[in-house]
Amino acid sequence: MPAKLTAYVLDGYMVNIRPAPVERNWMEETGERFAYRCLPLNIANAYGWEILCNSGFTAEWNGENDLDAVSVLPDEGTTAPAISHFGSGVLTFHVPCLFRTEPGYDLMVQGPINRPRDAIVGLTGIIETDWSPYSFTMNWIFTTAATPVRFEKDEPYCHIFPVRRGELEAVAPEMWALSEDPELKRAHDEWTASRNQFNTDLKQPGSEAVAERWQKLYYHGLDPGRQRTSPPDHRTRLRLKPFARPGEAADSDARRQESTKPSD
């Protein structure tokens, strides 16, 4: 059975949550969109769900610590989804729902992943959502005074995903010299040599490296000798389900499968 992550929306409120997309504006603007060649970056971008702003607003911090030090200006005819609640240059979003995870799972709550911003940064928290009946806030702290910060309607302000409680405490970290694992050292040395050669060949017009454009060994789960060594669950993309009522989710999955069927 798949693990459940349930959002109970407070009556009278709306919450817009979506699976986090791979795409980022700054990645689109890199030369030939080369940032998307980094598979770990792509996986991290989509690693969870994003909560979106219901309306746009502009906030600014004057550098002081009192509540009035952060001003929030909503777009005309709207109510801003964030306020100054704690002081000390903190901007606070009240998330109007309760999240429930399976027993033994917490919820990681943080700013949107790989979406850098000027003058403000999202703070991170871990919440025991398998028992807590309390809603939580998503907080951002200003890093620069007298610099307006803009949040657009439908812009993500919070990123969430479940984590198993106690899993990190169970990890037993060790440290060794690479030479103490001869097979791993041999594979790493082989990769280093192939990487250096690939970068050299990129400067040679008509080379195989130029045709390949970028080295795809990790992307395809291959070792330097192009033998598959990755585990069976090696992935190049995440496809998370949207939040929906169970029946709606089933219908959505069926429509998605129907739309991806190959034509005759």
C-alpha positions in Angstrom: 0.0 0.0 0.0 1.3 3.5 -0.8 2.0 5.8 2.1 -0.5 8.5 2.6 0.0 12.2 2.9 -3.3 14.0 3.6 -4.1 17.7 3.7 -7.1 18.7 5.8 -8.1 22.2 4.7 -9.6 24.4 7.3 -13.2 25.2 6.5 -13.6 28.4 4.6 -10.1 28.4 3.2 -8.4 27.3 0.0 -5.0 25.8 -0.4 -3.3 25.4 -3.7 -0.8 22.5 -3.6 1.0 21.0 -6.6 3.7 18.4 -7.2 6.9 20.4 -7.5 7.9 20.8 -11.2 11.4 20.2 -12.6 11.4 23.5 -14.4 13.1 26.6 -13.0 13.2 30.0 -14.7 16.9 30.4 -14.1 17.6 26.9 -15.5 15.7 27.8 -18.6 17.9 30.9 -19.1 21.2 28.9 -18.9 23.0 28.4 -22.2 21.3 25.6 -24.2 19.4 25.0 -20.9 22.5 23.1 -19.7 21.4 23.2 -16.1 18.9 20.5 -16.9 21.8 18.1 -17.7 22.4 17.8 -13.9 20.2 14.9 -12.9 20.6 15.4 -9.1 19.3 19.0 -9.6 16.3 17.8 -11.6 15.4 15.2 -9.0 15.7 17.7 -6.1 13.5 20.2 -7.9 10.7 17.8 -8.0 11.2 16.2 -4.6 7.9 17.0 -2.9 5.0 19.3 -3.3 4.8 23.1 -3.4 2.2 25.3 -1.7 1.3 28.3 -3.8 0.3 31.9 -2.9 -3.4 32.6 -3.3 -2.6 36.2 -4.1 0.3 38.5 -4.9 1.9 41.0 -2.5 5.1 43.0 -1.8 6.9 42.9 1.5 9.8 45.0 2.9 11.9 45.0 6.1 13.3 48.2 7.5 16.1 46.5 9.5 14.5 46.8 13.0 13.2 43.9 15.2 9.6 45.0 16.1 6.5 43.7 14.3 6.0 46.9 12.4 9.5 46.6 10.9 8.1 44.3 8.1 5.5 45.9 5.9 3.2 43.9 3.6 1.4 45.5 0.7 -1.3 43.2 -0.9 -2.3 43.5 -4.5 -5.4 45.6 -5.0 -8.6 43.9 -4.0 -6.8 41.0 -2.3 -5.6 39.9 1.1 -1.9 39.1 1.4 -1.3 35.5 2.5 1.7 36.6 4.7 2.1 38.9 7.7 4.6 40.1 10.2 3.9 37.8 13.2 7.2 37.2 15.0 9.2 40.3 14.4 13.0 40.2 13.9 12.6 40.5 10.1 10.5 37.4 9.8 7.7 37.1 7.2 5.1 34.5 8.1 2.7 32.5 6.0 -0.1 30.8 7.8 -0.8 27.5 6.1 -4.5 26.9 6.5 -4.6 23.1 6.6 -3.5 20.2 8.8 -1.2 17.6 7.3 -1.3 14.0 8.3 1.4 11.5 7.6 1.6 7.8 8.2 2.7 6.7 11.7 6.5 7.2 12.1 6.7 9.9 9.4 7.4 13.6 9.9 6.9 16.4 7.4 9.9 18.4 6.1 8.7 22.0 5.6 11.0 24.5 3.8 11.3 27.2 1.1 11.0 26.1 -2.5 13.9 24.1 -3.6 16.5 25.6 -6.0 14.5 28.8 -6.3 17.0 31.4 -5.1 15.8 34.9 -4.1 17.3 38.2 -3.2 17.0 39.7 0.3 15.0 36.9 1.9 15.3 33.2 2.5 12.9 30.5 3.6 13.4 28.8 7.0 13.1 25.0 7.4 11.2 23.0 10.0 10.4 19.3 10.6 7.0 18.6 12.1 5.6 15.4 13.6 2.5 15.3 11.5 1.5 11.8 12.3 -0.1 12.9 15.6 -0.1 16.8 15.8 -3.5 18.5 15.6 -1.8 21.9 15.1 -1.4 23.9 11.9 2.0 25.4 11.2 3.5 28.5 9.7 6.0 28.8 6.8 8.5 31.5 7.7 10.9 33.5 5.7 13.6 35.8 7.1 14.8 38.9 5.5 18.6 39.1 4.9 18.7 42.6 3.5 16.8 45.7 4.7 15.1 48.3 2.5 14.7 45.9 -0.4 11.2 45.1 -1.5 10.4 41.5 -2.0 7.7 40.4 -4.4 5.6 37.2 -4.2 3.3 36.6 -7.2 0.0 34.9 -7.2 0.5 31.1 -7.7 4.2 31.4 -6.8 5.4 28.7 -4.5 6.2 29.8 -0.9 6.6 26.4 0.8 7.9 23.0 -0.2 6.9 19.8 1.7 7.7 16.1 1.7 7.5 13.3 4.3 10.6 11.9 6.0 10.7 8.7 8.1 11.3 9.6 11.8 14.5 8.2 13.2 16.1 7.3 9.9 19.0 9.7 10.2 19.7 8.7 13.8 20.0 5.1 12.5 22.7 6.0 10.1 26.3 5.1 11.2 28.6 7.5 9.3 32.2 6.2 8.6 35.2 7.8 7.0 37.9 6.0 5.0 40.7 6.9 2.5 39.5 6.1 -1.0 42.6 3.9 -1.5 41.2 1.6 1.2 38.5 0.5 -1.3 40.6 -0.5 -4.4 37.7 -1.3 -6.6 35.9 2.0 -5.9 39.2 3.9 -6.4 39.7 2.1 -9.7 36.2 3.1 -10.9 36.7 6.7 -9.7 40.1 7.0 -11.4 38.6 5.6 -14.6 35.8 8.1 -14.5 38.1 11.0 -13.8 40.3 10.0 -16.8 37.2 9.6 -19.0 35.8 13.0 -17.8 39.0 14.8 -18.5 39.2 13.2 -22.0 35.6 14.1 -22.7 36.2 17.7 -21.8 39.3 17.8 -24.0 37.4 16.2 -26.9 34.6 18.8 -26.6 37.1 21.3 -28.0 37.7 19.2 -31.1 35.1 19.9 -33.9 33.5 16.7 -35.2 34.4 14.6 -32.2 32.1 12.1 -30.6 32.0 14.3 -27.4 30.8 17.2 -29.5 28.0 15.0 -30.9 27.1 13.7 -27.5 27.2 17.3 -26.0 27.5 16.1 -22.4 28.6 13.0 -20.6 25.5 11.0 -19.7 27.0 8.2 -17.6 25.4 9.1 -14.3 22.2 10.1 -16.0 21.8 6.6 -17.5 23.2 4.8 -14.4 26.4 3.5 -16.2 29.9 3.1 -14.9 32.9 4.5 -16.8 33.0 1.4 -19.0 29.4 2.0 -19.9 28.2 -1.1 -18.0 24.9 -0.7 -16.1 25.7 -0.7 -12.3 22.8 1.4 -11.0 20.1 -0.2 -8.9 16.8 -1.2 -10.6 15.1 1.8 -9.1 17.5 4.4 -10.7 15.3 7.2 -11.9 15.7 10.2 -14.2 12.4 11.9 -13.3 9.9 12.0 -10.4 6.2 11.8 -11.1 4.4 12.7 -7.9 0.6 12.4 -7.5 -1.4 15.6 -7.0 -3.5 16.2 -3.8 -7.0 15.0 -4.5 -9.9 13.0 -2.9 -9.3 9.3 -3.5 -11.9 8.9 -6.2 -10.7 12.0 -8.0 -7.1 10.8 -7.7 -8.0 7.5 -9.4 -9.8 9.2 -12.2 -6.9 11.5 -12.7 -4.5 8.5 -12.8 -6.7 6.8 -15.4 -6.8 9.9 -17.6 -3.1 10.3 -17.3 -2.5 6.6 -18.3 -5.0 6.9 -21.2 -3.2 10.0 -22.5 0.2 8.3 -22.4 -0.9 5.2 -24.3 0.9 4.8 -27.6 -1.2 5.2 -30.7 -1.8 2.2 -33.0 
